[in-house]
């Protein structure tokens, strides 16, 4: 599904990412973990085509960036990047408009939906009864509701790859659990999900693989149960931590 080969990204003569290689296959769910400034979002922006790597190559479902129309490859990827997306949203958009924009691969509504697209939109709304008023302004929703609406926007075109960039960064515990409950409902056979986060305790147990980043370099990569240990996480965070696993959830305590 995804193959990154020796990806490096240089800005102002400084390596933001250095020699990143990663292969993600069908049905695999990955978490990319690292503290702020580790290069997580830069890596995802390269994967989606917002940025172009300085060195290395990116392949999506067998096609190489630069050798195949980028817009066609982006249709295979659903992305939730709330900080980026909310800055660019038209302020008058309703909940329904926001979700529909996922069918148009745009941040706003700039063209009419086809009959088939309208039917897909109505079905998605009918299957999400927590949306009480689809015609409500998106801007009036709570933070948790906004994240769930952006998730549906990312999912409506049934992408093969789903990217979630810090989806719960501003949410309280209840809203976070609500978000991941909705995500679990839409896990699909064959789709791979990539979750970007800096917290081990918000990783659902159905994410089996992990890439640990620090200062743009890979600390460890592979099965979560193999790469999640106190040593690797201490290197990732830059402080000594103790890792505690309980019922498939991972928690970290700083050792002082």
GIVENVEN-V937565 format. One record per residue. N is the residue number from 0. OMEGA is omega in radians with two decimals (* if undefined). D_FIRST is the distance of its C-alpha to the first C-alpha in whole Angstrom. Layout:
<<N	OMEGA	D_FIRST> <N	OMEGA	D_FIRST>>
//
This chain:
<<0	-3.11	0> <1	3.05	4> <2	3.04	7> <3	-3.12	10> <4	3.03	13> <5	-3.13	17> <6	2.98	17> <7	3.10	20> <8	-3.07	22> <9	3.07	25> <10	-3.11	28> <11	3.09	32> <12	3.10	31> <13	3.12	30> <14	3.01	26> <15	3.00	24> <16	-3.11	21> <17	2.98	22> <18	3.13	20> <19	3.05	16> <20	-3.07	14> <21	3.04	11> <22	3.12	8> <23	-3.07	6> <24	3.13	5> <25	3.09	6> <26	3.11	9> <27	3.04	9> <28	-3.04	11> <29	2.94	12> <30	3.02	15> <31	-2.99	16> <32	3.07	20> <33	3.13	23> <34	3.12	26> <35	-3.13	27> <36	-3.11	26> <37	3.14	24> <38	-3.07	21> <39	-3.07	19> <40	3.06	19> <41	3.12	19> <42	3.14	16> <43	3.11	15> <44	3.04	17> <45	-3.14	15> <46	-3.12	12> <47	3.14	13> <48	3.03	15> <49	3.10	19> <50	3.10	19> <51	-3.10	19> <52	3.09	19> <53	3.10	22> <54	3.06	20> <55	-3.09	17> <56	3.13	14> <57	3.07	11> <58	3.10	8> <59	-3.12	6> <60	3.04	4> <61	-3.12	7> <62	-3.07	9> <63	3.04	11> <64	-3.10	13> <65	3.12	17> <66	-3.06	16> <67	-3.10	15> <68	-3.09	17> <69	-3.10	15> <70	3.12	17> <71	3.11	15> <72	-3.14	11> <73	3.09	13> <74	3.13	14> <75	-3.04	10> <76	2.96	11> <77	-3.07	14> <78	3.00	15> <79	-3.13	19> <80	-2.87	20> <81	-3.11	24> <82	3.12	26> <83	-3.04	25> <84	-3.08	25> <85	3.09	28> <86	-3.02	30> <87	-3.12	29> <88	2.97	30> <89	-2.99	33> <90	-3.07	35> <91	-3.06	36> <92	3.06	33> <93	3.06	33> <94	-3.12	31> <95	3.13	30> <96	-3.10	30> <97	-3.14	27> <98	-3.13	25> <99	-3.11	26> <100	3.07	24> <101	3.08	21> <102	-3.09	21> <103	-3.11	23> <104	-3.12	20> <105	3.07	23> <106	3.12	25> <107	3.10	28> <108	-3.06	29> <109	3.11	30> <110	-3.13	30> <111	3.03	31> <112	3.03	29> <113	3.10	29> <114	3.14	30> <115	3.13	27> <116	3.11	26> <117	3.11	29> <118	3.11	29> <119	3.13	25> <120	-3.12	26> <121	3.11	30> <122	3.13	28> <123	3.12	26> <124	3.14	29> <125	-3.12	31> <126	3.13	28> <127	-3.05	29> <128	3.08	32> <129	3.04	32> <130	-3.03	32> <131	-3.10	36> <132	-3.11	37> <133	-3.11	34> <134	3.06	36> <135	3.08	37> <136	3.11	36> <137	-3.07	33> <138	-3.11	35> <139	-3.12	37> <140	3.00	34> <141	3.13	34> <142	-3.14	32> <143	3.12	30> <144	3.12	30> <145	-3.14	29> <146	3.13	26> <147	3.09	25> <148	3.10	26> <149	3.05	23> <150	3.11	21> <151	3.07	22> <152	-3.13	21> <153	-3.03	18> <154	-2.91	17> <155	3.14	19> <156	3.11	17> <157	-3.09	15> <158	3.07	12> <159	-3.12	8> <160	3.11	8> <161	-3.14	11> <162	3.14	13> <163	-3.07	16> <164	-3.13	19> <165	-3.01	22> <166	-3.05	22> <167	-3.01	25> <168	-3.08	27> <169	-3.01	30> <170	3.01	30> <171	-3.02	33> <172	-3.11	32> <173	-3.14	33> <174	3.10	31> <175	3.13	28> <176	3.11	28> <177	3.13	28> <178	-3.09	25> <179	3.02	23> <180	3.09	25> <181	3.12	24> <182	-3.12	20> <183	3.12	20> <184	-3.05	22> <185	2.99	19> <186	-3.08	16> <187	3.08	14> <188	3.08	13> <189	-3.12	9> <190	3.00	9> <191	-3.12	8> <192	3.09	11> <193	3.14	12> <194	3.08	16> <195	-3.11	18> <196	3.00	21> <197	-3.10	24> <198	3.10	25> <199	-3.02	25> <200	3.10	27> <201	3.13	25> <202	3.09	22> <203	-3.05	21> <204	3.13	21> <205	2.96	18> <206	-2.99	16> <207	-3.06	16> <208	-3.09	14> <209	2.99	16> <210	-3.13	16> <211	-3.09	20> <212	2.95	21> <213	3.12	24> <214	3.05	26> <215	-3.13	22> <216	3.14	22> <217	3.01	20> <218	3.12	23> <219	-3.13	20> <220	3.11	17> <221	3.12	16> <222	-3.07	17> <223	-3.09	19> <224	3.12	22> <225	-3.08	22> <226	3.08	22> <227	3.02	24> <228	-3.05	27> <229	-3.13	30> <230	-3.11	30> <231	-3.12	26> <232	3.04	27> <233	3.08	30> <234	-3.12	29> <235	-3.08	26> <236	-3.12	29> <237	3.05	32> <238	3.10	34> <239	3.13	35> <240	3.00	33> <241	3.14	34> <242	3.12	31> <243	3.10	32> <244	3.14	30> <245	3.11	31> <246	3.08	30> <247	3.08	26> <248	-3.09	27> <249	-3.13	27> <250	3.13	30> <251	3.01	31> <252	3.09	35> <253	3.11	36> <254	-3.08	39> <255	*	42>>
//
